[in-house]
Amino acid sequence: MPEDPYAYVVATFQALHPPDNVPGLEEPEQAPPSPVYIPYVPEPVYPEPQPPTLSFTKEDAERFLAMPIPHHHHLLHY
């Protein structure tokens, strides 16, 4: 490996990708494709877990509290 790592990378890249353009027919102003293209994939964003919202009115709460509590005596007999 040469002392210059950049020269080594360039030499390796040129060895792997020989120039295929014909002299005189190359497009001016055309950037060569990037040797390594890594698409940007954003990290998935997970919303913060929200506690379930209980939507009931004060009347609903009073109606629930006014309900008679069923006594299941038959469940207590073993």
PDB file of N, H, CA, C and O in Angstrom:
ATOM      1  N   MET A   1       0.866  -1.192   0.000  1.00  0.00           N
ATOM      2  CA  MET A   1       0.000   0.000   0.000  1.00  0.00           C
ATOM      3  C   MET A   1       0.898   1.236   0.000  1.00  0.00           C
ATOM      4  O   MET A   1       1.819   1.338   0.811  1.00  0.00           O
ATOM      5  N   PRO A   2       0.631   2.166  -0.905  1.00  0.00           N
ATOM      6  CA  PRO A   2       1.475   3.377  -0.959  1.00  0.00           C
ATOM      7  C   PRO A   2       1.352   4.191   0.312  1.00  0.00           C
ATOM      8  O   PRO A   2       0.462   3.974   1.135  1.00  0.00           O
ATOM      9  N   GLU A   3       2.266   5.129   0.448  1.00  0.00           N
ATOM     10  H   GLU A   3       2.989   5.305  -0.220  1.00  0.00           H
ATOM     11  CA  GLU A   3       2.229   5.988   1.628  1.00  0.00           C
ATOM     12  C   GLU A   3       0.979   6.851   1.633  1.00  0.00           C
ATOM     13  O   GLU A   3       0.439   7.157   2.696  1.00  0.00           O
ATOM     14  N   ASP A   4       0.513   7.247   0.446  1.00  0.00           N
ATOM     15  H   ASP A   4       0.952   6.998  -0.418  1.00  0.00           H
ATOM     16  CA  ASP A   4      -0.651   8.131   0.366  1.00  0.00           C
ATOM     17  C   ASP A   4      -1.905   7.276   0.268  1.00  0.00           C
ATOM     18  O   ASP A   4      -2.120   6.632  -0.759  1.00  0.00           O
ATOM     19  N   PRO A   5      -2.731   7.249   1.288  1.00  0.00           N
ATOM     20  CA  PRO A   5      -3.943   6.414   1.213  1.00  0.00           C
ATOM     21  C   PRO A   5      -4.894   6.879   0.121  1.00  0.00           C
ATOM     22  O   PRO A   5      -5.618   6.067  -0.454  1.00  0.00           O
ATOM     23  N   TYR A   6      -4.902   8.182  -0.174  1.00  0.00           N
ATOM     24  H   TYR A   6      -4.314   8.842   0.293  1.00  0.00           H
ATOM     25  CA  TYR A   6      -5.803   8.672  -1.218  1.00  0.00           C
ATOM     26  C   TYR A   6      -5.379   8.132  -2.579  1.00  0.00           C
ATOM     27  O   TYR A   6      -6.224   7.750  -3.389  1.00  0.00           O
ATOM     28  N   ALA A   7      -4.070   8.098  -2.831  1.00  0.00           N
ATOM     29  H   ALA A   7      -3.383   8.408  -2.173  1.00  0.00           H
ATOM     30  CA  ALA A   7      -3.580   7.558  -4.100  1.00  0.00           C
ATOM     31  C   ALA A   7      -3.916   6.076  -4.204  1.00  0.00           C
ATOM     32  O   ALA A   7      -4.206   5.570  -5.288  1.00  0.00           O
ATOM     33  N   TYR A   8      -3.873   5.390  -3.077  1.00  0.00           N
ATOM     34  H   TYR A   8      -3.637   5.801  -2.196  1.00  0.00           H
ATOM     35  CA  TYR A   8      -4.219   3.965  -3.087  1.00  0.00           C
ATOM     36  C   TYR A   8      -5.693   3.774  -3.442  1.00  0.00           C
ATOM     37  O   TYR A   8      -6.043   2.885  -4.218  1.00  0.00           O
ATOM     38  N   VAL A   9      -6.548   4.614  -2.870  1.00  0.00           N
ATOM     39  H   VAL A   9      -6.264   5.337  -2.240  1.00  0.00           H
ATOM     40  CA  VAL A   9      -7.979   4.504  -3.159  1.00  0.00           C
ATOM     41  C   VAL A   9      -8.234   4.830  -4.621  1.00  0.00           C
ATOM     42  O   VAL A   9      -9.010   4.142  -5.283  1.00  0.00           O
ATOM     43  N   VAL A  10      -7.586   5.875  -5.131  1.00  0.00           N
ATOM     44  H   VAL A  10      -6.955   6.433  -4.593  1.00  0.00           H
ATOM     45  CA  VAL A  10      -7.790   6.247  -6.530  1.00  0.00           C
ATOM     46  C   VAL A  10      -7.298   5.138  -7.449  1.00  0.00           C
ATOM     47  O   VAL A  10      -7.958   4.810  -8.435  1.00  0.00           O
ATOM     48  N   ALA A  11      -6.152   4.562  -7.134  1.00  0.00           N
ATOM     49  H   ALA A  11      -5.616   4.828  -6.333  1.00  0.00           H
ATOM     50  CA  ALA A  11      -5.621   3.488  -7.976  1.00  0.00           C
ATOM     51  C   ALA A  11      -6.531   2.271  -7.932  1.00  0.00           C
ATOM     52  O   ALA A  11      -6.766   1.627  -8.954  1.00  0.00           O
ATOM     53  N   THR A  12      -7.041   1.959  -6.754  1.00  0.00           N
ATOM     54  H   THR A  12      -6.850   2.482  -5.924  1.00  0.00           H
ATOM     55  CA  THR A  12      -7.941   0.819  -6.639  1.00  0.00           C
ATOM     56  C   THR A  12      -9.231   1.081  -7.394  1.00  0.00           C
ATOM     57  O   THR A  12      -9.756   0.192  -8.064  1.00  0.00           O
ATOM     58  N   PHE A  13      -9.742   2.298  -7.288  1.00  0.00           N
ATOM     59  H   PHE A  13      -9.316   3.020  -6.743  1.00  0.00           H
ATOM     60  CA  PHE A  13     -10.987   2.627  -7.972  1.00  0.00           C
ATOM     61  C   PHE A  13     -10.794   2.573  -9.486  1.00  0.00           C
ATOM     62  O   PHE A  13     -11.663   2.077 -10.204  1.00  0.00           O
ATOM     63  N   GLN A  14      -9.672   3.076  -9.971  1.00  0.00           N
ATOM     64  H   GLN A  14      -8.966   3.479  -9.388  1.00  0.00           H
ATOM     65  CA  GLN A  14      -9.416   3.048 -11.406  1.00  0.00           C
ATOM     66  C   GLN A  14      -9.208   1.618 -11.891  1.00  0.00           C
ATOM     67  O   GLN A  14      -9.542   1.292 -13.030  1.00  0.00           O
ATOM     68  N   ALA A  15      -8.657   0.768 -11.032  1.00  0.00           N
ATOM     69  H   ALA A  15      -8.386   1.033 -10.107  1.00  0.00           H
ATOM     70  CA  ALA A  15      -8.467  -0.624 -11.428  1.00  0.00           C
ATOM     71  C   ALA A  15      -9.805  -1.355 -11.470  1.00  0.00           C
ATOM     72  O   ALA A  15     -10.018  -2.216 -12.323  1.00  0.00           O
ATOM     73  N   LEU A  16     -10.697  -1.014 -10.559  1.00  0.00           N
ATOM     74  H   LEU A  16     -10.524  -0.314  -9.866  1.00  0.00           H
ATOM     75  CA  LEU A  16     -12.003  -1.672 -10.541  1.00  0.00           C
ATOM     76  C   LEU A  16     -12.920  -1.096 -11.607  1.00  0.00           C
ATOM     77  O   LEU A  16     -13.749  -1.818 -12.161  1.00  0.00           O
ATOM     78  N   HIS A  17     -12.786   0.188 -11.902  1.00  0.00           N
ATOM     79  H   HIS A  17     -12.113   0.774 -11.452  1.00  0.00           H
ATOM     80  CA  HIS A  17     -13.657   0.855 -12.864  1.00  0.00           C
ATOM     81  C   HIS A  17     -12.786   1.513 -13.929  1.00  0.00           C
ATOM     82  O   HIS A  17     -12.495   2.704 -13.829  1.00  0.00           O
ATOM     83  N   PRO A  18     -12.366   0.766 -14.944  1.00  0.00           N
ATOM     84  CA  PRO A  18     -11.554   1.390 -15.988  1.00  0.00           C
ATOM     85  C   PRO A  18     -12.387   2.408 -16.751  1.00  0.00           C
ATOM     86  O   PRO A  18     -13.586   2.203 -16.937  1.00  0.00           O
ATOM     87  N   PRO A  19     -11.784   3.491 -17.193  1.00  0.00           N
ATOM     88  CA  PRO A  19     -12.550   4.500 -17.939  1.00  0.00           C
ATOM     89  C   PRO A  19     -13.034   3.924 -19.253  1.00  0.00           C
ATOM     90  O   PRO A  19     -12.261   3.357 -20.025  1.00  0.00           O
ATOM     91  N   ASP A  20     -14.326   4.078 -19.495  1.00  0.00           N
ATOM     92  H   ASP A  20     -14.955   4.539 -18.868  1.00  0.00           H
ATOM     93  CA  ASP A  20     -14.900   3.519 -20.719  1.00  0.00           C
ATOM     94  C   ASP A  20     -15.300   4.623 -21.701  1.00  0.00           C
ATOM     95  O   ASP A  20     -15.945   4.350 -22.714  1.00  0.00           O
ATOM     96  N   ASN A  21     -14.918   5.870 -21.401  1.00  0.00           N
ATOM     97  H   ASN A  21     -14.395   6.091 -20.579  1.00  0.00           H
ATOM     98  CA  ASN A  21     -15.318   6.947 -22.301  1.00  0.00           C
ATOM     99  C   ASN A  21     -14.308   7.038 -23.449  1.00  0.00           C
ATOM    100  O   ASN A  21     -13.105   6.849 -23.271  1.00  0.00           O
ATOM    101  N   VAL A  22     -14.848   7.335 -24.626  1.00  0.00           N
ATOM    102  H   VAL A  22     -15.826   7.488 -24.771  1.00  0.00           H
ATOM    103  CA  VAL A  22     -13.992   7.479 -25.798  1.00  0.00           C
ATOM    104  C   VAL A  22     -13.486   8.911 -25.839  1.00  0.00           C
ATOM    105  O   VAL A  22     -14.286   9.836 -25.696  1.00  0.00           O
ATOM    106  N   PRO A  23     -12.184   9.133 -26.030  1.00  0.00           N
ATOM    107  CA  PRO A  23     -11.683  10.516 -26.081  1.00  0.00           C
ATOM    108  C   PRO A  23     -12.330  11.285 -27.220  1.00  0.00           C
ATOM    109  O   PRO A  23     -12.413  10.810 -28.352  1.00  0.00           O
ATOM    110  N   GLY A  24     -12.787  12.492 -26.885  1.00  0.00           N
ATOM    111  H   GLY A  24     -12.719  12.878 -25.965  1.00  0.00           H
ATOM    112  CA  GLY A  24     -13.415  13.327 -27.899  1.00  0.00           C
ATOM    113  C   GLY A  24     -14.923  13.240 -27.872  1.00  0.00           C
ATOM    114  O   GLY A  24     -15.590  14.147 -28.370  1.00  0.00           O
ATOM    115  N   LEU A  25     -15.489  12.184 -27.309  1.00  0.00           N
ATOM    116  H   LEU A  25     -14.948  11.447 -26.905  1.00  0.00           H
ATOM    117  CA  LEU A  25     -16.939  12.041 -27.273  1.00  0.00           C
ATOM    118  C   LEU A  25     -17.478  12.163 -25.850  1.00  0.00           C
ATOM    119  O   LEU A  25     -18.676  12.001 -25.617  1.00  0.00           O
ATOM    120  N   GLU A  26     -16.601  12.446 -24.916  1.00  0.00           N
ATOM    121  H   GLU A  26     -15.628  12.577 -25.105  1.00  0.00           H
ATOM    122  CA  GLU A  26     -17.071  12.522 -23.538  1.00  0.00           C
ATOM    123  C   GLU A  26     -17.904  13.782 -23.343  1.00  0.00           C
ATOM    124  O   GLU A  26     -17.626  14.834 -23.919  1.00  0.00           O
ATOM    125  N   GLU A  27     -18.916  13.645 -22.525  1.00  0.00           N
ATOM    126  H   GLU A  27     -19.142  12.791 -22.057  1.00  0.00           H
ATOM    127  CA  GLU A  27     -19.795  14.780 -22.254  1.00  0.00           C
ATOM    128  C   GLU A  27     -19.065  15.759 -21.350  1.00  0.00           C
ATOM    129  O   GLU A  27     -18.521  15.361 -20.320  1.00  0.00           O
ATOM    130  N   PRO A  28     -19.045  17.033 -21.719  1.00  0.00           N
ATOM    131  CA  PRO A  28     -18.485  17.997 -20.760  1.00  0.00           C
ATOM    132  C   PRO A  28     -19.460  18.179 -19.602  1.00  0.00           C
ATOM    133  O   PRO A  28     -20.598  17.731 -19.741  1.00  0.00           O
ATOM    134  N   GLU A  29     -19.138  18.760 -18.541  1.00  0.00           N
ATOM    135  H   GLU A  29     -18.214  19.124 -18.428  1.00  0.00           H
ATOM    136  CA  GLU A  29     -20.090  19.122 -17.478  1.00  0.00           C
ATOM    137  C   GLU A  29     -20.909  17.934 -16.974  1.00  0.00           C
ATOM    138  O   GLU A  29     -21.958  18.135 -16.361  1.00  0.00           O
ATOM    139  N   GLN A  30     -20.461  16.716 -17.215  1.00  0.00           N
ATOM    140  H   GLN A  30     -19.610  16.553 -17.713  1.00  0.00           H
ATOM    141  CA  GLN A  30     -21.211  15.576 -16.678  1.00  0.00           C
ATOM    142  C   GLN A  30     -20.427  14.990 -15.520  1.00  0.00           C
ATOM    143  O   GLN A  30     -19.310  14.501 -15.688  1.00  0.00           O
ATOM    144  N   ALA A  31     -21.020  15.045 -14.364  1.00  0.00           N
ATOM    145  H   ALA A  31     -21.928  15.441 -14.227  1.00  0.00           H
ATOM    146  CA  ALA A  31     -20.322  14.536 -13.186  1.00  0.00           C
ATOM    147  C   ALA A  31     -20.331  13.018 -13.229  1.00  0.00           C
ATOM    148  O   ALA A  31     -21.352  12.419 -13.567  1.00  0.00           O
ATOM    149  N   PRO A  32     -19.230  12.393 -12.898  1.00  0.00           N
ATOM    150  CA  PRO A  32     -19.218  10.924 -12.860  1.00  0.00           C
ATOM    151  C   PRO A  32     -20.109  10.431 -11.727  1.00  0.00           C
ATOM    152  O   PRO A  32     -20.257  11.113 -10.714  1.00  0.00           O
ATOM    153  N   PRO A  33     -20.699   9.264 -11.888  1.00  0.00           N
ATOM    154  CA  PRO A  33     -21.546   8.741 -10.806  1.00  0.00           C
ATOM    155  C   PRO A  33     -20.718   8.460  -9.564  1.00  0.00           C
ATOM    156  O   PRO A  33     -19.545   8.096  -9.643  1.00  0.00           O
ATOM    157  N   SER A  34     -21.343   8.635  -8.442  1.00  0.00           N
ATOM    158  H   SER A  34     -22.297   8.931  -8.378  1.00  0.00           H
ATOM    159  CA  SER A  34     -20.631   8.386  -7.190  1.00  0.00           C
ATOM    160  C   SER A  34     -20.304   6.904  -7.084  1.00  0.00           C
ATOM    161  O   SER A  34     -21.149   6.066  -7.400  1.00  0.00           O
ATOM    162  N   PRO A  35     -19.110   6.567  -6.651  1.00  0.00           N
ATOM    163  CA  PRO A  35     -18.762   5.142  -6.550  1.00  0.00           C
ATOM    164  C   PRO A  35     -19.633   4.401  -5.538  1.00  0.00           C
ATOM    165  O   PRO A  35     -19.978   3.239  -5.748  1.00  0.00           O
ATOM    166  N   VAL A  36     -19.979   5.055  -4.469  1.00  0.00           N
ATOM    167  H   VAL A  36     -19.698   5.999  -4.299  1.00  0.00           H
ATOM    168  CA  VAL A  36     -20.824   4.422  -3.453  1.00  0.00           C
ATOM    169  C   VAL A  36     -21.980   5.362  -3.178  1.00  0.00           C
ATOM    170  O   VAL A  36     -21.791   6.486  -2.713  1.00  0.00           O
ATOM    171  N   TYR A  37     -23.185   4.884  -3.472  1.00  0.00           N
ATOM    172  H   TYR A  37     -23.339   3.971  -3.850  1.00  0.00           H
ATOM    173  CA  TYR A  37     -24.366   5.707  -3.226  1.00  0.00           C
ATOM    174  C   TYR A  37     -25.157   5.067  -2.102  1.00  0.00           C
ATOM    175  O   TYR A  37     -25.665   3.953  -2.232  1.00  0.00           O
ATOM    176  N   ILE A  38     -25.253   5.785  -1.003  1.00  0.00           N
ATOM    177  H   ILE A  38     -24.840   6.690  -0.897  1.00  0.00           H
ATOM    178  CA  ILE A  38     -26.007   5.286   0.142  1.00  0.00           C
ATOM    179  C   ILE A  38     -27.231   6.183   0.302  1.00  0.00           C
ATOM    180  O   ILE A  38     -27.102   7.336   0.715  1.00  0.00           O
ATOM    181  N   PRO A  39     -28.400   5.673  -0.016  1.00  0.00           N
ATOM    182  CA  PRO A  39     -29.595   6.515   0.148  1.00  0.00           C
ATOM    183  C   PRO A  39     -29.821   6.839   1.617  1.00  0.00           C
ATOM    184  O   PRO A  39     -29.568   6.024   2.504  1.00  0.00           O
ATOM    185  N   TYR A  40     -30.299   8.038   1.842  1.00  0.00           N
ATOM    186  H   TYR A  40     -30.505   8.700   1.121  1.00  0.00           H
ATOM    187  CA  TYR A  40     -30.558   8.468   3.214  1.00  0.00           C
ATOM    188  C   TYR A  40     -31.885   7.890   3.667  1.00  0.00           C
ATOM    189  O   TYR A  40     -32.935   8.198   3.104  1.00  0.00           O
ATOM    190  N   VAL A  41     -31.827   7.065   4.672  1.00  0.00           N
ATOM    191  H   VAL A  41     -30.974   6.816   5.130  1.00  0.00           H
ATOM    192  CA  VAL A  41     -33.044   6.483   5.236  1.00  0.00           C
ATOM    193  C   VAL A  41     -33.190   7.048   6.637  1.00  0.00           C
ATOM    194  O   VAL A  41     -32.403   6.710   7.521  1.00  0.00           O
ATOM    195  N   PRO A  42     -34.179   7.898   6.854  1.00  0.00           N
ATOM    196  CA  PRO A  42     -34.328   8.478   8.199  1.00  0.00           C
ATOM    197  C   PRO A  42     -34.730   7.412   9.202  1.00  0.00           C
ATOM    198  O   PRO A  42     -35.368   6.417   8.859  1.00  0.00           O
ATOM    199  N   GLU A  43     -34.350   7.640  10.422  1.00  0.00           N
ATOM    200  H   GLU A  43     -33.832   8.448  10.701  1.00  0.00           H
ATOM    201  CA  GLU A  43     -34.738   6.722  11.483  1.00  0.00           C
ATOM    202  C   GLU A  43     -36.258   6.774  11.653  1.00  0.00           C
ATOM    203  O   GLU A  43     -36.845   7.855  11.631  1.00  0.00           O
ATOM    204  N   PRO A  44     -36.888   5.629  11.821  1.00  0.00           N
ATOM    205  CA  PRO A  44     -38.337   5.662  12.046  1.00  0.00           C
ATOM    206  C   PRO A  44     -38.659   6.390  13.344  1.00  0.00           C
ATOM    207  O   PRO A  44     -38.036   6.156  14.379  1.00  0.00           O
ATOM    208  N   VAL A  45     -39.632   7.265  13.267  1.00  0.00           N
ATOM    209  H   VAL A  45     -40.138   7.456  12.426  1.00  0.00           H
ATOM    210  CA  VAL A  45     -40.011   8.061  14.432  1.00  0.00           C
ATOM    211  C   VAL A  45     -41.260   7.435  15.033  1.00  0.00           C
ATOM    212  O   VAL A  45     -42.308   7.360  14.391  1.00  0.00           O
ATOM    213  N   TYR A  46     -41.132   6.997  16.254  1.00  0.00           N
ATOM    214  H   TYR A  46     -40.281   7.058  16.776  1.00  0.00           H
ATOM    215  CA  TYR A  46     -42.270   6.407  16.940  1.00  0.00           C
ATOM    216  C   TYR A  46     -42.856   7.452  17.889  1.00  0.00           C
ATOM    217  O   TYR A  46     -42.138   8.005  18.722  1.00  0.00           O
ATOM    218  N   PRO A  47     -44.144   7.722  17.767  1.00  0.00           N
ATOM    219  CA  PRO A  47     -44.741   8.703  18.686  1.00  0.00           C
ATOM    220  C   PRO A  47     -44.718   8.182  20.112  1.00  0.00           C
ATOM    221  O   PRO A  47     -44.763   6.977  20.359  1.00  0.00           O
ATOM    222  N   GLU A  48     -44.648   9.109  21.025  1.00  0.00           N
ATOM    223  H   GLU A  48     -44.611  10.088  20.824  1.00  0.00           H
ATOM    224  CA  GLU A  48     -44.663   8.721  22.434  1.00  0.00           C
ATOM    225  C   GLU A  48     -46.000   8.051  22.754  1.00  0.00           C
ATOM    226  O   GLU A  48     -47.051   8.543  22.343  1.00  0.00           O
ATOM    227  N   PRO A  49     -45.970   6.944  23.478  1.00  0.00           N
ATOM    228  CA  PRO A  49     -47.234   6.290  23.819  1.00  0.00           C
ATOM    229  C   PRO A  49     -48.079   7.186  24.717  1.00  0.00           C
ATOM    230  O   PRO A  49     -47.638   7.634  25.776  1.00  0.00           O
ATOM    231  N   GLN A  50     -49.285   7.430  24.273  1.00  0.00           N
ATOM    232  H   GLN A  50     -49.644   7.066  23.414  1.00  0.00           H
ATOM    233  CA  GLN A  50     -50.183   8.287  25.032  1.00  0.00           C
ATOM    234  C   GLN A  50     -51.083   7.418  25.908  1.00  0.00           C
ATOM    235  O   GLN A  50     -51.554   6.372  25.461  1.00  0.00           O
ATOM    236  N   PRO A  51     -51.326   7.837  27.142  1.00  0.00           N
ATOM    237  CA  PRO A  51     -52.272   7.079  27.967  1.00  0.00           C
ATOM    238  C   PRO A  51     -53.668   7.190  27.366  1.00  0.00           C
ATOM    239  O   PRO A  51     -54.028   8.236  26.827  1.00  0.00           O
ATOM    240  N   PRO A  52     -54.452   6.126  27.453  1.00  0.00           N
ATOM    241  CA  PRO A  52     -55.799   6.192  26.887  1.00  0.00           C
ATOM    242  C   PRO A  52     -56.628   7.239  27.614  1.00  0.00           C
ATOM    243  O   PRO A  52     -56.640   7.312  28.842  1.00  0.00           O
ATOM    244  N   THR A  53     -57.313   8.038  26.825  1.00  0.00           N
ATOM    245  H   THR A  53     -57.303   7.978  25.827  1.00  0.00           H
ATOM    246  CA  THR A  53     -58.141   9.090  27.417  1.00  0.00           C
ATOM    247  C   THR A  53     -59.532   8.526  27.660  1.00  0.00           C
ATOM    248  O   THR A  53     -60.149   7.964  26.755  1.00  0.00           O
ATOM    249  N   LEU A  54     -60.019   8.676  28.878  1.00  0.00           N
ATOM    250  H   LEU A  54     -59.518   9.132  29.613  1.00  0.00           H
ATOM    251  CA  LEU A  54     -61.361   8.239  29.224  1.00  0.00           C
ATOM    252  C   LEU A  54     -62.305   9.420  29.041  1.00  0.00           C
ATOM    253  O   LEU A  54     -62.211  10.436  29.730  1.00  0.00           O
ATOM    254  N   SER A  55     -63.207   9.253  28.100  1.00  0.00           N
ATOM    255  H   SER A  55     -63.284   8.428  27.541  1.00  0.00           H
ATOM    256  CA  SER A  55     -64.135  10.349  27.829  1.00  0.00           C
ATOM    257  C   SER A  55     -65.496   9.993  28.416  1.00  0.00           C
ATOM    258  O   SER A  55     -66.324   9.361  27.760  1.00  0.00           O
ATOM    259  N   PHE A  56     -65.711  10.403  29.643  1.00  0.00           N
ATOM    260  H   PHE A  56     -65.038  10.917  30.175  1.00  0.00           H
ATOM    261  CA  PHE A  56     -67.039  10.262  30.225  1.00  0.00           C
ATOM    262  C   PHE A  56     -67.322  11.509  31.054  1.00  0.00           C
ATOM    263  O   PHE A  56     -66.417  12.134  31.608  1.00  0.00           O
ATOM    264  N   THR A  57     -68.580  11.843  31.118  1.00  0.00           N
ATOM    265  H   THR A  57     -69.315  11.336  30.668  1.00  0.00           H
ATOM    266  CA  THR A  57     -68.977  13.089  31.773  1.00  0.00           C
ATOM    267  C   THR A  57     -69.188  12.848  33.259  1.00  0.00           C
ATOM    268  O   THR A  57     -69.136  11.716  33.741  1.00  0.00           O
ATOM    269  N   LYS A  58     -69.425  13.931  33.962  1.00  0.00           N
ATOM    270  H   LYS A  58     -69.467  14.850  33.570  1.00  0.00           H
ATOM    271  CA  LYS A  58     -69.707  13.820  35.391  1.00  0.00           C
ATOM    272  C   LYS A  58     -71.007  13.055  35.616  1.00  0.00           C
ATOM    273  O   LYS A  58     -71.141  12.326  36.599  1.00  0.00           O
ATOM    274  N   GLU A  59     -71.962  13.221  34.706  1.00  0.00           N
ATOM    275  H   GLU A  59     -71.853  13.813  33.907  1.00  0.00           H
ATOM    276  CA  GLU A  59     -73.218  12.480  34.838  1.00  0.00           C
ATOM    277  C   GLU A  59     -72.977  10.979  34.683  1.00  0.00           C
ATOM    278  O   GLU A  59     -73.582  10.169  35.384  1.00  0.00           O
ATOM    279  N   ASP A  60     -72.088  10.621  33.760  1.00  0.00           N
ATOM    280  H   ASP A  60     -71.596  11.279  33.191  1.00  0.00           H
ATOM    281  CA  ASP A  60     -71.778   9.207  33.587  1.00  0.00           C
ATOM    282  C   ASP A  60     -71.165   8.642  34.865  1.00  0.00           C
ATOM    283  O   ASP A  60     -71.500   7.533  35.282  1.00  0.00           O
ATOM    284  N   ALA A  61     -70.272   9.402  35.481  1.00  0.00           N
ATOM    285  H   ALA A  61     -70.000  10.303  35.142  1.00  0.00           H
ATOM    286  CA  ALA A  61     -69.643   8.929  36.708  1.00  0.00           C
ATOM    287  C   ALA A  61     -70.677   8.795  37.814  1.00  0.00           C
ATOM    288  O   ALA A  61     -70.667   7.815  38.558  1.00  0.00           O
ATOM    289  N   GLU A  62     -71.570   9.773  37.929  1.00  0.00           N
ATOM    290  H   GLU A  62     -71.579  10.569  37.325  1.00  0.00           H
ATOM    291  CA  GLU A  62     -72.594   9.691  38.982  1.00  0.00           C
ATOM    292  C   GLU A  62     -73.533   8.525  38.715  1.00  0.00           C
ATOM    293  O   GLU A  62     -73.939   7.836  39.651  1.00  0.00           O
ATOM    294  N   ARG A  63     -73.890   8.290  37.441  1.00  0.00           N
ATOM    295  H   ARG A  63     -73.560   8.849  36.681  1.00  0.00           H
ATOM    296  CA  ARG A  63     -74.777   7.174  37.117  1.00  0.00           C
ATOM    297  C   ARG A  63     -74.088   5.845  37.447  1.00  0.00           C
ATOM    298  O   ARG A  63     -74.723   4.905  37.925  1.00  0.00           O
ATOM    299  N   PHE A  64     -72.797   5.787  37.186  1.00  0.00           N
ATOM    300  H   PHE A  64     -72.281   6.550  36.797  1.00  0.00           H
ATOM    301  CA  PHE A  64     -72.074   4.555  37.481  1.00  0.00           C
ATOM    302  C   PHE A  64     -71.986   4.329  38.989  1.00  0.00           C
ATOM    303  O   PHE A  64     -72.172   3.211  39.469  1.00  0.00           O
ATOM    304  N   LEU A  65     -71.698   5.415  39.741  1.00  0.00           N
ATOM    305  H   LEU A  65     -71.547   6.324  39.351  1.00  0.00           H
ATOM    306  CA  LEU A  65     -71.587   5.267  41.185  1.00  0.00           C
ATOM    307  C   LEU A  65     -72.937   4.979  41.821  1.00  0.00           C
ATOM    308  O   LEU A  65     -72.987   4.409  42.910  1.00  0.00           O
ATOM    309  N   ALA A  66     -74.034   5.358  41.172  1.00  0.00           N
ATOM    310  H   ALA A  66     -73.994   5.822  40.287  1.00  0.00           H
ATOM    311  CA  ALA A  66     -75.364   5.123  41.736  1.00  0.00           C
ATOM    312  C   ALA A  66     -75.868   3.720  41.434  1.00  0.00           C
ATOM    313  O   ALA A  66     -76.894   3.307  41.974  1.00  0.00           O
ATOM    314  N   MET A  67     -75.174   2.990  40.594  1.00  0.00           N
ATOM    315  H   MET A  67     -74.340   3.325  40.156  1.00  0.00           H
ATOM    316  CA  MET A  67     -75.629   1.642  40.254  1.00  0.00           C
ATOM    317  C   MET A  67     -75.509   0.738  41.475  1.00  0.00           C
ATOM    318  O   MET A  67     -74.536   0.836  42.224  1.00  0.00           O
ATOM    319  N   PRO A  68     -76.474  -0.129  41.680  1.00  0.00           N
ATOM    320  CA  PRO A  68     -76.378  -1.070  42.803  1.00  0.00           C
ATOM    321  C   PRO A  68     -75.267  -2.075  42.543  1.00  0.00           C
ATOM    322  O   PRO A  68     -75.083  -2.539  41.419  1.00  0.00           O
ATOM    323  N   ILE A  69     -74.540  -2.398  43.583  1.00  0.00           N
ATOM    324  H   ILE A  69     -74.690  -2.021  44.497  1.00  0.00           H
ATOM    325  CA  ILE A  69     -73.450  -3.354  43.459  1.00  0.00           C
ATOM    326  C   ILE A  69     -74.033  -4.751  43.565  1.00  0.00           C
ATOM    327  O   ILE A  69     -74.617  -5.093  44.593  1.00  0.00           O
ATOM    328  N   PRO A  70     -73.890  -5.562  42.538  1.00  0.00           N
ATOM    329  CA  PRO A  70     -74.464  -6.919  42.610  1.00  0.00           C
ATOM    330  C   PRO A  70     -73.686  -7.773  43.601  1.00  0.00           C
ATOM    331  O   PRO A  70     -72.455  -7.787  43.613  1.00  0.00           O
ATOM    332  N   HIS A  71     -74.434  -8.477  44.420  1.00  0.00           N
ATOM    333  H   HIS A  71     -75.434  -8.466  44.410  1.00  0.00           H
ATOM    334  CA  HIS A  71     -73.805  -9.352  45.404  1.00  0.00           C
ATOM    335  C   HIS A  71     -73.968 -10.784  44.923  1.00  0.00           C
ATOM    336  O   HIS A  71     -75.079 -11.311  44.856  1.00  0.00           O
ATOM    337  N   HIS A  72     -72.863 -11.393  44.598  1.00  0.00           N
ATOM    338  H   HIS A  72     -71.961 -10.965  44.653  1.00  0.00           H
ATOM    339  CA  HIS A  72     -72.902 -12.764  44.100  1.00  0.00           C
ATOM    340  C   HIS A  72     -72.590 -13.695  45.268  1.00  0.00           C
ATOM    341  O   HIS A  72     -71.469 -14.177  45.432  1.00  0.00           O
ATOM    342  N   HIS A  73     -73.627 -13.930  46.074  1.00  0.00           N
ATOM    343  H   HIS A  73     -74.538 -13.539  45.942  1.00  0.00           H
ATOM    344  CA  HIS A  73     -73.398 -14.789  47.229  1.00  0.00           C
ATOM    345  C   HIS A  73     -73.127 -16.220  46.804  1.00  0.00           C
ATOM    346  O   HIS A  73     -72.418 -16.960  47.486  1.00  0.00           O
ATOM    347  N   HIS A  74     -73.701 -16.604  45.666  1.00  0.00           N
ATOM    348  H   HIS A  74     -74.277 -16.004  45.112  1.00  0.00           H
ATOM    349  CA  HIS A  74     -73.523 -17.997  45.270  1.00  0.00           C
ATOM    350  C   HIS A  74     -72.082 -18.277  44.838  1.00  0.00           C
ATOM    351  O   HIS A  74     -71.673 -19.436  44.759  1.00  0.00           O
ATOM    352  N   LEU A  75     -71.305 -17.214  44.556  1.00  0.00           N
ATOM    353  H   LEU A  75     -71.637 -16.273  44.620  1.00  0.00           H
ATOM    354  CA  LEU A  75     -69.916 -17.439  44.178  1.00  0.00           C
ATOM    355  C   LEU A  75     -69.030 -17.680  45.403  1.00  0.00           C
ATOM    356  O   LEU A  75     -67.910 -18.176  45.280  1.00  0.00           O
ATOM    357  N   LEU A  76     -69.544 -17.322  46.592  1.00  0.00           N
ATOM    358  H   LEU A  76     -70.454 -16.919  46.693  1.00  0.00           H
ATOM    359  CA  LEU A  76     -68.732 -17.469  47.789  1.00  0.00           C
ATOM    360  C   LEU A  76     -68.878 -18.856  48.405  1.00  0.00           C
ATOM    361  O   LEU A  76     -68.089 -19.239  49.269  1.00  0.00           O
ATOM    362  N   HIS A  77     -69.888 -19.613  47.963  1.00  0.00           N
ATOM    363  H   HIS A  77     -70.529 -19.302  47.261  1.00  0.00           H
ATOM    364  CA  HIS A  77     -70.081 -20.950  48.535  1.00  0.00           C
ATOM    365  C   HIS A  77     -69.170 -21.922  47.809  1.00  0.00           C
ATOM    366  O   HIS A  77     -69.195 -22.019  46.582  1.00  0.00           O
ATOM    367  N   TYR A  78     -68.373 -22.633  48.574  1.00  0.00           N
ATOM    368  H   TYR A  78     -68.353 -22.554  49.571  1.00  0.00           H
ATOM    369  CA  TYR A  78     -67.440 -23.572  47.967  1.00  0.00           C
ATOM    370  C   TYR A  78     -68.032 -24.959  47.987  1.00  0.00           C
ATOM    371  O   TYR A  78     -67.400 -25.907  47.520  1.00  0.00           O
TER     372      TYR A  78
END
